[in-house]
């Protein structure tokens, strides 16, 4: 992970009874080897708002010192992650772009 200049992050919150879990995974390419996928951390969250999810993601990226390497964000297509055309939301994707200082952050919506 240290030798690669770019990573993508992927999240997908899930509920287990009253517990909300957010696994944060990264994917990256190691030349002459393979594509690597690693689970960085699983957060137990008090809710699933864009602020809470963004904070968990940025905290994890900071803990692993990879914030500057992020080039893509992948998540399911909920309004909190990417917003909706009907609502004027400030979703996780937009907040991550601001927190990471990246206007070029790619988004991949899983259906």
GUZATOR-314329 format. One line per 2 residues: number of its first residue (from 1); their letters; for each residue x, y, z of C-alpha. Coordinates in nm, 4 decimals, always signed. Example, Ala and Ser with C-alpha at 12.3 -4.5 7.8 and 13.67 -1.06 7.14 Angstrom:
% residues 2
1> as> +1.2300 -0.4500 +0.7800 | +1.3670 -0.1060 +0.7140
This chain:
% residues 111
1> xx> +0.0000 +0.0000 +0.0000 | +0.2907 +0.2361 +0.0663
3> xx> +0.4308 +0.1952 -0.2839 | +0.1151 +0.2825 -0.4747
5> xx> +0.0314 +0.6458 -0.5539 | -0.3445 +0.5918 -0.6011
7> xx> -0.6201 +0.4095 -0.4162 | -0.9970 +0.3864 -0.4380
9> xx> -1.2252 +0.3527 -0.1370 | -1.5460 +0.1573 -0.1069
11> xx> -1.8087 +0.1636 +0.1680 | -2.1446 -0.0011 +0.2293
13> xx> -2.3265 +0.0529 +0.5574 | -2.5317 -0.2312 +0.6977
15> xx> -2.7539 -0.2807 +0.9977 | -2.7223 -0.5701 +1.2358
17> xx> -3.0223 -0.5365 +1.4664 | -2.9759 -0.1906 +1.6238
19> xx> -2.6058 -0.1732 +1.5319 | -2.4999 +0.0186 +1.2209
21> xx> -2.1723 -0.1007 +1.0699 | -1.9592 +0.0720 +0.8069
23> xx> -1.6727 -0.1295 +0.6567 | -1.4148 +0.0822 +0.4738
25> xx> -1.2209 -0.0976 +0.2029 | -0.9497 +0.0166 -0.0349
27> xx> -0.8401 -0.1131 -0.3720 | -0.5060 -0.0409 -0.5342
29> xx> -0.2742 -0.1721 -0.8026 | +0.0750 -0.3036 -0.7365
31> xx> +0.2761 -0.3041 -1.0633 | +0.3952 -0.6478 -1.1751
33> xx> +0.1861 -0.8098 -0.9022 | -0.1884 -0.7675 -0.8763
35> xx> -0.4843 -0.5564 -0.7735 | -0.5094 -0.5571 -0.3955
37> xx> -0.8238 -0.5176 -0.1862 | -0.7960 -0.4539 +0.1871
39> xx> -1.0416 -0.3957 +0.4664 | -0.9022 -0.0980 +0.6577
41> xx> -1.1563 -0.0699 +0.9351 | -1.5135 -0.1411 +1.0391
43> xx> -1.6888 +0.1405 +1.2234 | -1.9897 +0.1069 +1.4489
45> xx> -2.1913 +0.4218 +1.3805 | -2.4648 +0.5996 +1.5789
47> xx> -2.6475 +0.6738 +1.2509 | -2.6080 +0.6880 +0.8738
49> xx> -2.6113 +1.0591 +0.7966 | -2.3676 +1.1995 +0.5440
51> xx> -2.1780 +1.3800 +0.8215 | -2.1342 +1.0635 +1.0292
53> xx> -2.0270 +0.8485 +0.7332 | -1.7887 +1.1137 +0.5972
55> xx> -1.6282 +1.1551 +0.9390 | -1.5717 +0.7788 +0.9727
57> xx> -1.4161 +0.7610 +0.6256 | -1.1862 +1.0607 +0.6690
59> xx> -1.0773 +0.9460 +1.0165 | -0.9819 +0.6036 +0.8785
61> xx> -0.7975 +0.7481 +0.5788 | -0.6070 +0.9794 +0.8121
63> xx> -0.5189 +0.6953 +1.0507 | -0.3662 +0.4993 +0.7629
65> xx> -0.2071 +0.8097 +0.6081 | -0.3662 +0.7540 +0.2649
67> xx> -0.5933 +1.0595 +0.2315 | -0.3826 +1.2143 -0.0452
69> xx> -0.3881 +0.8928 -0.2492 | -0.7669 +0.8653 -0.2905
71> xx> -0.8846 +0.9026 -0.6509 | -1.2226 +0.7219 -0.6447
73> xx> -1.5165 +0.6615 -0.4120 | -1.7549 +0.3679 -0.4495
75> xx> -2.0790 +0.3168 -0.2583 | -2.4385 +0.2105 -0.3058
77> xx> -2.6818 +0.4559 -0.4587 | -2.8502 +0.5859 -0.1428
79> xx> -2.9327 +0.9564 -0.1159 | -2.6874 +1.0033 +0.1724
81> xx> -2.3985 +0.8858 -0.0482 | -2.4700 +1.0691 -0.3737
83> xx> -2.7786 +1.2873 -0.3194 | -3.0873 +1.2912 -0.5344
85> xx> -3.2323 +1.5162 -0.8000 | -3.5370 +1.5944 -0.5833
87> xx> -3.3438 +1.6940 -0.2729 | -3.0839 +1.9642 -0.2209
89> xx> -2.8477 +1.7418 -0.0208 | -2.4804 +1.7657 +0.0569
91> xx> -2.3983 +1.3939 +0.0331 | -2.0959 +1.1884 +0.1400
93> xx> -1.9397 +1.2137 -0.2081 | -1.9476 +1.5948 -0.2077
95> xx> -1.8226 +1.6126 +0.1513 | -1.5326 +1.3768 +0.0711
97> xx> -1.4316 +1.5917 -0.2254 | -1.4138 +1.8907 +0.0081
99> xx> -1.2369 +1.7088 +0.2951 | -0.9807 +1.5468 +0.0641
101> xx> -0.9325 +1.8657 -0.1385 | -1.0013 +1.6755 -0.4591
103> xx> -1.2210 +1.8194 -0.7325 | -1.1182 +1.5212 -0.9458
105> xx> -1.2536 +1.2469 -0.7159 | -1.4327 +0.9849 -0.9274
107> xx> -1.7614 +0.8339 -0.8122 | -1.8899 +0.4814 -0.8736
109> xx> -2.2497 +0.4122 -0.7763 | -2.3457 +0.0527 -0.7135
111> x> -2.7074 -0.0277 -0.7853
